Amino acid sequence: MGSFVMNPYSTEKSLISKSLSRLTNFKSLFRYLNDEITLREKASQNYLRELPPLMNSLFDQLDELVDEAEGRF
């Protein structure tokens, strides 16, 4: 009778151990994902700060080139 009692106990213990292992793996994976999200958020903030002035200067240069090209015709 002792082996019948121990078998479900060891099975349950094994399932709990596997679940804890999966939780630990998920926590580490989630930490990496969270770090990646944080890096992308910082990059997006940099783009939002840096892109508008760059685009404005690009459009200004294009306007100058158009005016120069129209002057040649």
C-alpha positions as CSV (number, residue, x, y, z in Angstrom):
1,M,0.0,0.0,0.0
2,G,2.9,2.3,0.7
3,S,4.0,2.3,-3.0
4,F,0.5,3.3,-4.1
5,V,0.6,6.3,-1.8
6,M,4.2,7.3,-2.8
7,N,3.6,7.1,-6.6
8,P,0.9,9.9,-6.7
9,Y,3.0,11.9,-4.3
10,S,6.1,11.6,-6.4
11,T,4.1,12.3,-9.6
12,E,2.6,15.4,-8.0
13,K,6.0,16.5,-6.7
14,S,7.5,16.1,-10.2
15,L,4.7,18.1,-11.8
16,I,5.2,20.9,-9.3
17,S,8.9,20.8,-9.9
18,K,8.4,21.1,-13.7
19,S,5.9,23.9,-13.2
20,L,8.4,25.8,-11.0
21,S,11.1,25.3,-13.6
22,R,8.8,26.6,-16.4
23,L,7.9,29.6,-14.2
24,T,11.6,30.4,-13.7
25,N,12.2,30.1,-17.4
26,F,9.3,32.4,-18.1
27,K,10.5,35.0,-15.6
28,S,13.9,35.1,-17.3
29,L,12.4,35.3,-20.8
30,F,10.0,38.0,-19.7
31,R,12.9,40.0,-18.2
32,Y,14.7,39.9,-21.6
33,L,11.5,40.8,-23.4
34,N,10.9,43.7,-20.9
35,D,14.5,44.9,-21.4
36,E,13.9,44.8,-25.2
37,I,10.7,46.8,-24.9
38,T,12.5,49.4,-22.7
39,L,15.3,49.7,-25.3
40,R,12.8,50.1,-28.2
41,E,10.8,52.7,-26.2
42,K,14.0,54.7,-25.6
43,A,14.9,54.5,-29.3
44,S,11.4,55.6,-30.3
45,Q,11.7,58.6,-28.0
46,N,15.0,59.5,-29.6
47,Y,13.5,59.2,-33.1
48,L,10.6,61.4,-32.1
49,R,13.0,64.0,-30.8
50,E,15.6,63.8,-33.7
51,L,13.5,63.1,-36.8
52,P,11.4,66.2,-37.1
53,P,14.4,68.6,-37.3
54,L,16.1,66.3,-39.7
55,M,13.1,66.0,-41.9
56,N,12.6,69.8,-41.8
57,S,16.2,70.4,-42.9
58,L,15.8,67.8,-45.7
59,F,12.7,69.5,-47.0
60,D,14.5,72.9,-46.8
61,Q,17.3,71.5,-48.9
62,L,14.8,70.1,-51.4
63,D,13.1,73.4,-51.6
64,E,16.4,75.1,-52.3
65,L,17.2,72.5,-55.0
66,V,13.8,73.0,-56.6
67,D,14.3,76.7,-56.7
68,E,17.8,76.3,-58.1
69,A,16.5,73.9,-60.8
70,E,13.7,76.2,-61.7
71,G,16.2,79.0,-62.1
72,R,18.1,77.0,-64.6
73,F,15.1,76.6,-66.9
